[in-house]
Each structure stands twice: as structure tokens, then as C-alpha cells.
Amino acid sequence: MPSLFQVVAALLPAAVLASGLDAGLDDNRLVQLDGLIRYPIVPQRGGSLFGKHFDVVKRQIGTGTTTQRSGTFYTINLSFGTPGQSVPVQFDTGSFELWVNPVCSQAGGEESVDFCNAQPRFTSSSTFIDLHQNGSAKYGKGSVQFQYIADYVSVGSAKITQQVFGVAYNSSDLQVGIMGAGPWLDGWDSPYPSVVDSLAVQGFTKSRAFSLDLRGLDSTRGSVIFGGLDAKKYSGNLVKLPIIPSTESPDQKTRFWVYLDGISVNQPDGKVVQVFSKPAGGKGQPVVLDSGYTLSALPSSIFQKLLAAFPSAKPQPGSDDQYIVDCADPGQGGSIDFTFGNAVINVRYYDFVWHLDSNLCVLGAFADDNHPTLGDTFLRSAYVVYDWDNRNIHLGQSADCGTNLVPIGKGPDAVPSLRGECGQASSTTTSATSSPTSSHPTSTHGSTSSTPTSPPSGNATTSSPTITKTTITYTTHTTYTVTSCPPTVPHCPAGTHGPTVITEIITATTAICPETTATYTLRSPTPHTVTVTPVPPPQRTPKVVPGCTSGAPTTAGPAPTTLVPSPSATTVGGGNGTVPTQAPVVAGAGRVPVVGGVVAAVAVAVGGVVMGVLGL
């Protein structure tokens, strides 16, 4: 359930937000305004996702990397199913598929396994649709096999209907699921919508564009903004770079390829070492902007010149492509400067060096002639707008001087040509977008509201021309027979007169939004066409998510509940396993008061969905 601030942010006009909620907007919380969603992105430390490629025919394109040391990747939390379960996924601009639930026992070393086991999982839903088709993906490090399903996926309060994604039944060397934010590698017309597609098609954003602001490892202010940008998170102008067509790219695949014009190293002593400069009349060096890479990959000829600018560098034992360098302090001078047209992105030494631990650091790049990539060691210092619809990348120097959220509209040149406000004359206020905001309303019981939508060009489409949103109120009655109570329970309902019948009554509401029918072709491993038709609300029943045998989903919010006794151990529907009464699970925003002084465990259901077990 969205927080109170999220609800207020979605309902109040921008002018009110600008004048009265500056602090709230500026602390990097989730915010949904008309046409944009700002979502926090969090750096995580786990097993390395050092070099990661994704291929449409599921062939591994290796980088030769074998390190198992701690790496860094960036995650956002999405909510899956009904009731919604919040699950972290790596935000990856280098792949397309969305999948969850890695096999933790195969995540890698002990630390990786422990990290994986500590993450929430998608375990059950009353609304998922099994597409009866499997898929797989191989990365430069790690692989996954999954079963395709369709279900609700929420990005904050934006609830996407029938999002196709995978639930893993086998994986290796992967600690969290992955949200692919890149295009389908065979072209911009994907076989089914990604999350970026769906947000635009279902009216939450105006176009398939998002901005990415990773920030440094010690910062909590990174974010991804679907459908917008923040003019107070960069300095200077954003340079517009056309995405290199697949027919001209090094691997003939559709990726976020752009031309890099130059690299130089500004050493701490002030000496400048020229590493690469595009030849006169040339197009520069193609590189992919990929948030799924822990490090960056450069052609050997360029990498060797970069390496020479770090005289202390020496090969890391046991590795063919990593070099140990002196660890940089945050305040240390020196930078690696990347040139794109008229823009120069300065990456300070501290952000470009990969800190394996307090005393061991590795240069933030390695040699790769086949797949040159600028990964997190570059992106931490860049502000990037990925414009799918117009096939452009907008790139600038990352900065942070507040918040000014601006939506991205439709059509050519939809990304605003706004100069970054950092470094300009300071103002006394921090503003949100100046355009009016609106919520995505949900109708009352017995009625619906429809919002016409049209998909952007190049997107897989659904057969329904409107989005219909409905709120349904559920009342559930469950009868229990109490035969006895533990000695610690005063005033046992069974008493001395034998078994007592007690009824549990639950009333709650849930949003069913929106309902459409869609047909998709899933290409892997065998082409397979499926038609996704939602189950009407009265027929919704709990279903176990494939491959899940444990884990208890939590409610999206508190529901009025009358509590009654149950057996000492309760088998919970929906694939949650057997939960002892001693294991407390908090449903909603807080603990529900005990009725009649009874100590018990109660399965709380909303709309026929078992939501958890309360240990009272």
C-alpha cells in the first residue's frame, strides 16, 4: 500500500507540492505525479555481477570473469501479485526480461547465499495467470530458467495489469531477480510489453522514457524516474545522442549503443593523459550504457592506455582482466573524463575504483573487444535519460541541488531541453513540475472508470482500447470450533461445557485495475502464442507461485478483523507452509488487538486470499 505521502503526492496539485512539501519531495521518497513516477534506487553489495550480457537466443557471451568477490548492483522494489508482495530486483538497462525468485542455494559463495536468503520473495497470488511456457537467460556471470506468468506488478502506486514476467525454478550465481529496462535485442518491437512499455500503454507515463541517477556507493539519493527527469540532479545541458541502430552496432543487436568521442585521465597532480580521441571525421567508439555492469569494459587498445595512466596498477592474482590499484579517498583529486559531443562527464577516482574491501581496490574497467560497455563505474557520475520512443540518449554531468521533477511528454523531442539547475544562481524554493497533477482514480463499489489509452509506436499492444479500474469490497466469514485452549489462556471459550463455535468476520477492499485481454508471443525456447484473459473477481482463488514452498506474504494494509482461536499450528493456503503459533507475523500497519483475551493463531484472508498468520 502506498504511504500517506505517496497518496498525497498523487492527489495534490504541483503548486501545493512546490510550496508545502519541498522537504518531502527532496528526500528521495517514491513520488507519483501526473505522467511520472520517481522511484528510489538502492546500491546493494553482494556477489559480483561484474560482466553481464543478455542474448535473445540465450547464448552466453562471456567476459572471462571468474571473481566471486563482493560486487555492487542497484535495486528497486516492485510489488507483485494479489495481495502485493514487495520484492527487490536489479535495475538493468542491458536486458529486457523481468524475473524473480533466484535459487539461493546456487547463488554463489556463502555471503551470496546469505544475501539471497535475506531478500523477500514472491510466494503466492490470487490473480496470477500461468502462461504454460518456460524461458531462460544467460548472463556473462550467472544464468536463470523461469516459468512465464502474468500478474499485477506495481511500481509504487502505479498498478500494471497482466505484466508478463518469469518466476525462476533454476538459477546460478544470481542473488536477486532482474528487471530488464532495455529493449528487446531483436528490435524495438518486443513480443510482449516490458515494465517500461506497460507504464506508457496503461497511462501512467506519457512515453517510453526514463531517467537514471545512480549516485555513489555511499549515497541514498539515487533514483529512476519513469516518464520524467529531475532538473536539479545534473549540471549544464543534456547532450542528445542518437542510439546506434542495430545494423550499425558491433553485435547487430538492439541495445543502448552510443558513440563515445574521447577519454582522458586528469591525474591528482594535474597532469592530463589522453587515452582516446575519435579520429577526424570518425564516429567515435560504440559503447553500451548498461547499469547491469559493475565495472566498465573498453577495447584492449583503449584499456591499455587507461591502465598506463595508473602507474601503481598490477594484475590481480587469479584474474586475467582485473588490476589492483591504490584505493582512492572520497576527497582525493583526479578524474577520468568521458567526452560525448559537447558534454564531458567527469568521474572522480573514488567512484571509478571498485572497492572490494577496505584495503583492496580494483581499476573500474577491464579489456573487452567484443562488447564495450560503460557500467556503474561510469554511470554513478552521469545523469542519463533513456528515450525509447525517439531512440535517443540524453546525457549530462550528475549533480544534486534539490528536486525539480519535470514530465516527459509524447512525440519528437519529448525530452525537455532544460539546462541543469545545479551550478546556476541559487533560488529560495525547490519546485515540482508546474503542470497540474492528477491521481489515477479508483471507482467505488458497483461502478468503473475508464481511461482511453493508445500505445506508443513500436510497442506490443493489447486488444482492449480502455483501462477499467474497479474497487470491490469483500466480506469473509469463517467458522471455527474451539475444543480446548493452552493452559496460559484465561477465559477459554471452550469452558467446561464442551466445544464452542466462533465466527471470524473480515471486511476489506481491494482494487481490481485494470482488466484487459492481451495476446503475446513468447519466443523462447519455442515460439508460443498465449492469450491472457483475467479471472473475474468472484472466481479469484489463492494459487501457489511456481517453485515456492515457503515464505509468508504480507498484507498491503490493515483490515478490520475479528480474531478467533485456531489449532496450535495452521497450514496456510496459497503455498505458505505450516506456521507455528509462536511465530508472529504482523499484518497491515500494526498488530491487531486480541478479542476476548484469547491467545491464538489466525489465518487472515481478504477476498479469499490468505494473507498471513497472526501470532497473538
For each residue, the residues with C-beta under 8 A, 3 or more apart:
1: 84 556 557
2: 6 7 10 30 32 156 157
3: 6 7 29 30
4: 7 8
5: 8 9 21 24 29
6: 2 3 9 10 29 30 31 32 156 157
7: 2 3 4 10 11 157
8: 4 5 11 12 21
9: 5 6 12 17 21 24 25 31 32 33
10: 2 6 7 32 33 157 437 439 440
11: 7 8 437 439
12: 8 9 16 17 21 437
13: 16 17 436 437
14: 17 18 33 431 432 433 434 435 436 437
15: 18 19 434
16: 12 13 19 20 21
17: 9 12 13 14 20 21 24 25 33 432 437
18: 14 15 21 22 429 430 431 432 434
19: 15 16 22 429
20: 16 17
21: 5 8 9 12 16 17 18 24 25
22: 18 19 25 26 403 429 430
23: 26 27
24: 5 9 17 21 27 29
25: 9 17 21 22 29 31 403 405 430 432
26: 22 23 402 403 430
27: 23 24
28: 38 40 220 221 222 223
29: 3 5 6 24 25 40
30: 2 3 6 37 38 39 40 156
31: 6 9 25 37 38 405
32: 2 6 9 10 36 37 38 156 157 158 204
33: 9 10 14 17 36 37 228 405 407 432 433 437
34: 407 433 435 436 437 438
35: 204 205 206 227 228 407 408 409 435
36: 32 33 205 225 226 227 228 405 406 407 408 433
37: 30 31 32 33 155 156 158 199 204 205 225 226 227 228
38: 28 30 31 32 223 224 225 228 230 405
39: 30 76 155 156 223 224 225 226
40: 28 29 30 76 220 222 223
41: 74 75 76 91 212 213 214 222 223 224
42: 74 75 76 88 220 222
43: 72 73 74 214 215 217 219 222
44: 72 73 74 75 88 115 176
45: 70 71 72
46: 70 71 73 111 112 115 116 175 176
47: 68 70 71 107 108 109 111 112 115 173 175
48: 65 67 68 69 70 71 141 294
49: 52 71 73 90 139 141 142 174 292 293 294
50: 63 65 67 71 140 141 293 294 295
51: 62 63 64 65 140 141 293 294 295 297 366 368
52: 49 92 94 95 139 140 141 142 290 292 293
53: 60 61 62 63 94 139 140 371
54: 92 94 95 96 97 137 138 139 180 182 185 292
55: 58 59 60 61 138 185 253
56: 184 185 186 253 523 524
57:
58: 55 136 137 138 524 525
59: 55 138
60: 53 55 138 139 140 143
61: 53 55 140 370 371
62: 51 53 65 140
63: 50 51 53 140 141 297 321 366 368 371
64: 51 320 321
65: 48 50 51 62 140 141 319 321 322 366
66: 318 319
67: 48 50 71 319 322
68: 47 48 108 109 112
69: 48 356
70: 45 46 47 48 111 356 357
71: 45 46 47 48 49 50 67 294 354
72: 43 44 45 217 294 354 376
73: 43 44 46 49 90 176 292 294 376
74: 41 42 43 44 90 91 214 222 291 376
75: 41 42 44 88 89 90 91 176
76: 39 40 41 42 88 89 91 179 224
77: 86 87 88 89
78: 86 87 89 153 154 155 179 195
79: 84 85 86 87 152 153 154 556
80: 84 85 87 100 122 125 151 152 153 154 165
81: 84 85 122 124 125 126 127 128 151 152 545 553
82: 125 126 127 151 152 510 540 607 609
83: 125 126 510 553 554 555 556 606 609 611
84: 1 79 80 81 152 154 556
85: 79 80 81 120 121 122 123 125 553 554
86: 77 78 79 120
87: 77 78 79 80 100 101 119 120 121 122 177
88: 42 44 75 76 77 119 120 176 177
89: 75 76 77 78 98 100 176 177 178 179
90: 49 73 74 75 176 177 178 179 292
91: 41 74 75 76 179 181 212 224 291
92: 52 54 95 178 179 180 181 182 290 291 292
93: 181 182 212 256 289 290 291 292 386
94: 52 53 54 180 182 255 256 288 290 291 292 293 373
95: 52 54 92 137 139 178 180 182 292
96: 54 180 182 183 184 185 190 194
97: 54 135 137 165 166 178 180
98: 89 153 163 164 165 166 177 178 179 180 194 195
99: 137 144 146 165 166 167 168 177 178
100: 80 87 89 121 122 165 166 167 168 177
101: 87 121 122 167 168 177 545 547 548
102: 106 107 116 144 168 171 174 175 176 177
103: 106 107 168 169 170 171 172
104: 107 113 116 117 175
105: 113
106: 102 103 170 171 172 173
107: 47 102 103 104 112 113 115 116 171 172 173 174 175
108: 47 68 111 112 113 173 175
109: 47 68 112 113
110: 113 114
111: 46 47 70 108 114 115
112: 46 47 68 107 108 109 115 116 173 175
113: 104 105 107 108 109 110 116 117
114: 110 111 117 118
115: 44 46 47 107 111 112 118 119 175
116: 46 102 104 107 112 113 119 175 176
117: 104 113 114
118: 114 115
119: 87 88 115 116 175 176
120: 85 86 87 88 551
121: 85 87 100 101 548 551
122: 80 81 85 87 100 101 125 167 545 548
123: 85 544 545 548 550 551 552 553 574 575 576
124: 81 542 543 544 545 548 553 574 575 576 609 610
125: 80 81 82 83 85 122 128 151 152 543 545 609
126: 81 82 83 540 541 542 543 574 607 608 609
127: 81 82 151 152 534 535 540
128: 81 125 149 150 151 543 545
129: 149 150 151 162 532 533 534 535
130: 147 149 546
131: 147 148 149 150 164 522 530 532
132: 530
133: 147 148 522 528 530
134: 145 146 147 148 525
135: 97 145 146 147 148 166 522 524 525
136: 58 143 144 145 146 524 525
137: 54 58 95 97 99 143 144 146
138: 54 55 58 59 60 142 143
139: 49 52 53 54 60 95 142 143 174 292
140: 50 51 52 53 60 61 62 63 65
141: 48 49 50 51 52 63 65 173
142: 49 52 138 139 171 172 173 174
143: 60 136 137 138 139 171 172 173 174
144: 99 102 136 137 166 168 170 171 172 174 178
145: 134 135 136 168 169 170 171
146: 99 134 135 136 137 166 167 168 169
147: 130 131 133 134 135 166 167 169 546 547
148: 131 133 134 135 164 165 166 522
149: 128 129 130 131 164 165 166 167 545 546
150: 128 129 131 162 163 164 165 532
151: 80 81 82 125 127 128 129 162 163 165
152: 79 80 81 82 84 125 127 159 160 161 162 163
153: 78 79 80 98 159 160 163 165 195 198
154: 78 79 80 84 157 158 159 160
155: 37 39 78 158 160 195 199 204 226
156: 2 6 30 32 37 39
157: 2 6 7 10 32 154 440
158: 32 37 154 155 199 202 204 226 440
159: 152 153 154 511 513
160: 152 153 154 155 163 195 198 199 202 204
161: 152 202 467 513 514 515 516 534
162: 129 150 151 152 462 516 518 532 534
163: 98 150 151 152 153 160 193 195 198
164: 98 131 148 149 150 192 193 520 522 532
165: 80 97 98 99 100 148 149 150 151 153
166: 97 98 99 100 135 144 146 147 148 149
167: 99 100 101 122 146 147 149 545 546 547 548
168: 99 100 101 102 103 144 145 146 171 177 547
169: 103 145 146 147 546 547
170: 103 106 144 145
171: 102 103 106 107 142 143 144 145 168 174
172: 103 106 107 142 143 144
173: 47 106 107 108 112 141 142 143
174: 49 102 107 139 142 143 144 171 177 178
175: 46 47 102 104 107 108 112 115 116 119
176: 44 46 73 75 88 89 90 102 116 119
177: 87 88 89 90 98 99 100 101 102 168 174
178: 89 90 92 95 97 98 99 144 174 292
179: 76 78 89 90 91 92 98 195
180: 54 92 94 95 96 97 98 194
181: 91 92 93 194 195 196 210 224 291 386
182: 54 92 93 94 95 96 255 256 290
183: 96 187 188 190 254 255 256 388
184: 56 96 187 188 189 190 191 194 254
185: 54 55 56 96 253 254 255
186: 56 253 254
187: 183 184 190 246 254
188: 183 184 254 388 391 458
189: 184 458 459 460
190: 96 183 184 187 193 194 197 459 460
191: 184 460 520 521 522 523
192: 164 460 518 520 521 522
193: 163 164 190 197 198 201 459 460
194: 96 98 180 181 184 190 197 198
195: 78 98 153 155 160 163 179 181 198 199
196: 181 199 200 208 210 226 388
197: 190 193 194 200 201 208 455 459 460
198: 153 160 163 193 194 195 201 202
199: 37 155 158 160 195 196 202 204 205 208 226 227
200: 196 197 203 204 205 206 207 208 227 455 456 459
201: 193 197 198 453 455 456 459 461 462
202: 158 160 161 198 199 453 467 514
203: 200 440 451 453 467
204: 32 35 37 155 158 160 199 200 226 227 440
205: 35 36 37 199 200 208 209 226 227 228 408
206: 35 200 227 407 408 409 410 414
207: 200 227 387 388 389 408 409 410 411 414 456
208: 196 197 199 200 205 387 388 389 456 459
209: 205 227 385 386 387 388 389 390 408 414 415
210: 181 196 224 225 226 227 228 385 386
211: 224 225 228 229 230 383 384 385 386
212: 41 91 93 224 291 379 383 384 385 386
213: 41 221 222 223 224 225 230 233 234 383 384 398
214: 41 43 74 222 291 376 379 380
215: 43 219 220 221 222 380 398 400
216: 219 350 351 380
217: 43 72 351 355 380
218: 330
219: 43 215 216 222
220: 28 40 42 215
221: 28 213 215 400
222: 28 40 41 42 43 74 213 214 215 219
223: 28 38 39 40 41 213 230 233
224: 38 39 41 76 91 181 210 211 212 213
225: 36 37 38 39 210 211 213 228 229 230 405
226: 36 37 39 155 158 196 199 204 205 210
227: 35 36 37 199 200 204 205 206 207 209 210 407 408
228: 33 35 36 37 38 205 210 211 225 405 406 407 408 433
229: 211 225 233 383 385 405 406 408 415 416 418
230: 38 211 213 223 225 233 234 403 404 405 406
231: 234 404 406 418 419 420 421
232: 399 400 401 402 403 404 420 421 422 430
233: 213 223 229 230 383 398 399 400 403 420 422
234: 213 230 231 238 383 396 397 398 399 420 422
235: 396 397 399 420 422 423
236: 343 396 397 419 420 423
237: 342 343 396 417 419 420
238: 234 343 383 385 394 395 396 415 417 418 420
239: 340 341 342 343 394 395 396
240: 392 393 394 415
241: 258 259 340 341 392 393 394 395
242: 258 391 392 393
243: 256 257 258 391 392 393
244: 248 249 257 258 259 286
245: 248 249 391
246: 187 249 252 253 254 255
247: 252
248: 244 245
249: 244 245 246 252 253 254 255 257 286
250: 257 286 370 371 372
251: 255 370 371
252: 246 247 249
253: 55 56 185 186 246 249
254: 183 184 185 186 187 188 246 249
255: 94 182 183 185 246 249 251 288 290
256: 93 94 182 183 243 288 289 290 386 393
257: 243 244 249 250 286 287 288
258: 241 242 243 244 286 287 289 340 393 395
259: 241 244 278 283 284 285 286 287 340
260: 263 276 278 284 285 286 287 338 339 340 372 374
261: 277 278 284 339 340 341
262: 274 275 276 277 278 284 337 338 339
263: 260 275 276 298 302 306 336 337 338 339
264: 272 273 274 275 336 337 339
265: 272 273 275 306 309 310 334 335 336 337
266: 270 272 334 335 336 337 346
267: 270 271 272 273 309 334
268: 332 333 334 349
269:
270: 266 267
271: 267
272: 264 265 266 267
273: 264 265 267 305 308 309
274: 262 264 277
275: 262 263 264 265 302 305 306 309
276: 260 262 263 285 302 305
277: 261 262 274
278: 259 260 261 262 282 283 284 285
279: 282
280:
281:
282: 278 279
283: 259 278 286
284: 259 260 261 262 278
285: 259 260 276 278 299 302 372
286: 244 249 250 257 258 259 260 283 372
287: 257 258 259 260 372 373 374
288: 94 255 256 257 371 372 373 374
289: 93 256 258 373 374 378 379 384 386 393
290: 52 92 93 94 182 255 256 293 373 374 375
291: 74 91 92 93 94 181 212 214 375 376 379
292: 49 52 54 73 90 92 93 94 95 139 178 375
293: 49 50 51 52 94 290 296 297 373 374 375 376
294: 48 49 50 51 71 72 73 354 375 376 377
295: 50 51 354 362 364 365 366 375 376 377
296: 293 364 365 366 373 374 375 377 378
297: 51 63 293 365 366 367 368 371 372 373 375
298: 263 302 303 306 365 366 367 368 372
299: 285 302 303 367 368 369 372
300: 303 304 367 368 369
301: 304 305
302: 263 275 276 285 298 299 305 306
303: 298 299 300 306 307 365 366 367
304: 300 301 307 308 367
305: 273 275 276 301 302 308 309
306: 263 265 275 298 302 303 309 310 336 363 365
307: 303 304 310 313 323 363
308: 273 304 305 311
309: 265 267 273 275 305 306
310: 265 306 307 313 323 325 363
311: 308
312: 325 326
313: 307 310 323 324 325 363
314: 323 324
315: 319 320 322 323 324
316: 319 322 323 324 362
317:
318: 66
319: 65 66 67 315 316 322
320: 64 315
321: 63 64 65 366 367 368
322: 65 67 315 316 319 362 363 366
323: 307 310 313 314 315 316 362 363
324: 313 314 315 316 360 361 362 363
325: 310 312 313 353 361 362 363
326: 312 361
327: 353 355 358 359 360 361
328: 332 334 348 349 350 353 361
329: 332 350
330: 218 350
331:
332: 268 328 329 348 349 350
333: 268 349
334: 265 266 267 268 328 348 349
335: 265 266 346 347 348 349 352
336: 263 264 265 266 306 346 347 349 352
337: 262 263 264 265 266 344 345 346 347
338: 260 262 263 344 345 347 374 378
339: 260 261 262 263 264 343 344 345
340: 239 241 258 259 260 261 343 344 345 395
341: 239 241 261
342: 237 239
343: 236 237 238 239 339 340 395 396 397
344: 337 338 339 340 397
345: 337 338 339 340 378 381 382 395 396 397 398
346: 266 335 336 337 381 397
347: 335 336 337 338 351 352 377 378 380 381
348: 328 332 334 335 351 352 381
349: 268 328 332 333 334 335 336 352 353
350: 216 328 329 330 332 353
351: 216 217 347 348 364 377 380 381
352: 335 336 347 348 349 363 364 365 377 378
353: 325 327 328 349 350 361 362 363 364 377
354: 71 72 294 295 361 362 363 364 377
355: 217 327 358 360 361
356: 69 70 360 361 362
357: 70 360
358: 327 355
359: 327
360: 324 327 355 356 357
361: 324 325 326 327 328 353 354 355 356
362: 295 316 322 323 324 325 353 354 356
363: 306 307 310 313 322 323 324 325 352 353 354 366
364: 295 296 351 352 353 354 377 378
365: 295 296 297 298 303 306 352 377
366: 51 63 65 295 296 297 298 303 321 322 363
367: 297 298 299 300 303 304 321
368: 51 63 297 298 299 300 321 371 372 373
369: 299 300 372
370: 61 250 251
371: 53 61 63 250 251 288 297 368
372: 250 260 285 286 287 288 297 298 299 368 369
373: 94 287 288 289 290 293 296 297 368
374: 260 287 288 289 290 293 296 338 377 378 379
375: 290 291 292 293 294 295 296 297 378 379
376: 72 73 74 214 291 293 294 295 379 380
377: 294 295 296 347 351 352 353 354 364 365 374 380
378: 289 296 338 345 347 352 364 374 375 381 382
379: 212 214 289 291 374 375 376 382 384
380: 214 215 216 217 347 351 376 377 398
381: 345 346 347 348 351 378 397 398
382: 345 378 379 395 396 397 398
383: 211 212 213 229 233 234 238 395 396 397 398 399 420
384: 211 212 213 289 379 393 394 395
385: 209 210 211 212 229 238 393 394 395 408 415
386: 93 181 209 210 211 212 256 289 393
387: 207 208 209 390 391 392 393 394 408 414 415
388: 183 188 196 207 208 209 391 456 458
389: 207 208 209 410 414 456 457 458
390: 209 387 412 413 414 415
391: 188 242 243 245 387 388
392: 240 241 242 243 387 415
393: 240 241 242 243 256 258 289 384 385 386 387
394: 238 239 240 241 384 385 387 415
395: 238 239 241 258 340 343 345 382 383 384 385
396: 234 235 236 237 238 239 343 345 382 383 420
397: 234 235 236 343 344 345 346 381 382 383 420
398: 213 215 233 234 345 380 381 382 383
399: 232 233 234 235 383 420 422 423
400: 215 221 232 233 422
401: 232 421 422 423 426
402: 26 232 421 430
403: 22 25 26 230 232 233 430 432
404: 230 231 232 421 430 431 432 433
405: 25 31 33 36 38 225 228 229 230 432 433
406: 36 228 229 230 231 416 418 433
407: 33 34 35 36 206 227 228 433 435
408: 35 36 205 206 207 209 227 228 229 385 387 414 415 416
409: 35 206 207 414
410: 206 207 389 414 456
411: 207 414
412: 390
413: 390 417
414: 206 207 209 387 389 390 408 409 410 411
415: 209 229 238 240 385 387 390 392 394 408
416: 229 406 408
417: 237 238 413
418: 229 231 238 406
419: 231 236 237 424
420: 231 232 233 234 235 236 237 238 383 396 397 399 423 424
421: 231 232 401 402 404 424 427
422: 232 233 234 235 399 400 401
423: 235 236 399 401 420
424: 419 420 421
425:
426: 401
427: 421 430
428:
429: 18 19 22
430: 18 22 25 26 232 402 403 404 427
431: 14 18 404 434
432: 14 17 18 25 33 403 404 405 437
433: 14 33 34 36 228 404 405 406 407 437
434: 14 15 18 431
435: 14 34 35 407
436: 13 14 34
437: 10 11 12 13 14 17 33 34 432 433
438: 34
439: 10 11
440: 10 157 158 203 204 451 469
441: 449 469
442: 449 469 470 471 511 513
443: 447 448 449 469 470 471
444: 447 471
445: 471 472 473 509
446:
447: 443 444 470
448: 443 468 469 470
449: 441 442 443 468 469
450: 466 467 468
451: 203 440 466 467 469
452: 465 466 467
453: 201 202 203 465 466 467
454:
455: 197 200 201 459 460 461 462
456: 200 201 207 208 388 389 410 459
457: 389
458: 188 189 388 389
459: 189 190 193 197 200 201 208 455 456
460: 189 190 191 192 193 197 455 520
461: 201 455
462: 162 201 455 516 517 518
463: 516 517 518 519
464: 467 515 516 517 518
465: 452 453
466: 450 451 452 453 514
467: 161 202 203 450 451 452 453 464 513 514 516
468: 448 449 450 513 514 515
469: 440 441 442 443 448 449 451 511 512 513 514
470: 442 443 447 448 511 512 513 515 537
471: 442 443 444 445 509 510 511 512
472: 445 509 510 511 512 537 607
473: 445 507 508 509
474: 506 507 508 509 510 606 607 608
475: 505 506 507
476: 504 505 506 507 605 606 607 608
477: 503 504 505
478: 503 504 506 564 605
479: 501 502 503 504
480: 501 502 503 504 564 565 566
481: 499 500 501
482: 485 492 493 494 499 500 501 502 564 565
483: 494 498 499
484: 492 494
485: 482 489 492 493 494 565 598 599
486: 489 568 599
487:
488: 599
489: 485 486 492 597 598 599
490: 597
491: 596 597 598
492: 482 484 485 489 495 598
493: 482 485 500 502 565 596 598
494: 482 483 484 485 497 498 499 500
495: 492 498 500
496:
497: 494 500
498: 483 494 495
499: 481 482 483 494
500: 481 482 493 494 495 497
501: 479 480 481 482
502: 479 480 482 493 564 565
503: 477 478 479 480 562 564
504: 476 477 478 479 480 561 562 563 564 602
505: 475 476 477 562
506: 474 475 476 478 559 560 561 562 604 605 606
507: 473 474 475 476 559 560
508: 473 474 559 560 606 607
509: 445 471 472 473 474
510: 82 83 471 472 474 606 607
511: 159 442 469 470 471 472
512: 469 470 471 472 515 537
513: 159 161 442 467 468 469 470
514: 161 202 466 467 468 469
515: 161 464 468 470 512 534
516: 161 162 462 463 464 467 534
517: 462 463 464 531 532 533 534
518: 162 192 462 463 464 531 532
519: 463 529 530 531 532
520: 164 191 192 460 529 530 532
521: 191 192 527 528 529 530
522: 131 133 135 148 164 191 192 527 528 529 530
523: 56 191 527
524: 56 58 135 136
525: 58 134 135 136
526:
527: 521 522 523
528: 133 521 522
529: 519 520 521 522
530: 131 132 133 519 520 521 522
531: 517 518 519
532: 129 131 150 162 164 517 518 519 520
533: 129 517
534: 127 129 161 162 515 516 517
535: 127 129 539 540
536: 539 540
537: 470 472 512 540 607
538:
539: 535 536
540: 82 126 127 535 536 537 607 608 609
541: 126 608
542: 124 126 573 574 575 608 609 610
543: 124 125 126 128 574 575
544: 123 124 548 574 575
545: 81 101 122 123 124 125 128 149 167 548 575
546: 130 147 149 167 169
547: 101 147 167 168 169
548: 101 121 122 123 124 167 544 545 551 575
549: 575 577
550: 123 576 577
551: 120 121 123 548 576 577
552: 123 572 576 579 585 612 613
553: 81 83 85 123 124 574 576 611 612
554: 83 85 585 586 587 611 612
555: 83 558 559 587 588 604 606 611 612
556: 1 79 83 84
557: 1 588 589
558: 555 587 588 589 590 592
559: 506 507 508 555 587 588 604 606 611
560: 506 507 508
561: 504 506 587 592 602 604
562: 503 504 505 506 595
563: 504 592 594 595 598 600 602 614 616
564: 478 480 482 502 503 504 595 598 600 602
565: 480 482 485 493 502 598 600 602
566: 480 570 600 601 602 603
567: 570 601
568: 486 580 581 601
569: 578 579 580 581 601
570: 566 567 578 579 581 601 602 603 613
571: 577 578
572: 552 576 577 578 579 603 610 612 613
573: 542 576 603 610
574: 123 124 126 542 543 544 553 609 610
575: 123 124 542 543 544 545 548 549
576: 123 124 550 551 552 553 572 573 579 610 612 613
577: 549 550 551 571 572
578: 569 570 571 572
579: 552 569 570 572 576 583 585 601 613
580: 568 569 583 601
581: 568 569 570 599 600 601 615
582: 615
583: 579 580 613 615
584: 614 615 616
585: 552 554 579 612 613 614 615
586: 554 590 591 614
587: 554 555 558 559 561 592 604 611 612 614
588: 555 557 558 559 592
589: 557 558
590: 558 586
591: 586 614 616
592: 558 561 563 587 588 614 616
593:
594: 563 597 598 599 616
595: 562 563 564 598
596: 491 493
597: 489 490 491 594
598: 485 489 491 492 493 563 564 565 594 595 616
599: 485 486 488 489 581 594 616
600: 563 564 565 566 581 616
601: 566 567 568 569 570 579 580 581 613 614 615 616
602: 504 561 563 564 565 566 570 613 614 616
603: 566 570 572 573 610 612 613
604: 506 555 559 561 587 610 611 612 613 614
605: 476 478 506 608 609 610 611
606: 83 474 476 506 508 510 555 559 609 611
607: 82 126 472 474 476 508 510 537 540
608: 126 474 476 540 541 542 605
609: 82 83 124 125 126 540 542 574 605 606
610: 124 542 572 573 574 576 603 604 605
611: 83 553 554 555 559 587 604 605 606
612: 552 553 554 555 572 576 585 587 603 604
613: 552 570 572 576 579 583 585 601 602 603 604
614: 563 584 585 586 587 591 592 601 602 604
615: 581 582 583 584 585 601
616: 563 584 591 592 594 598 599 600 601 602
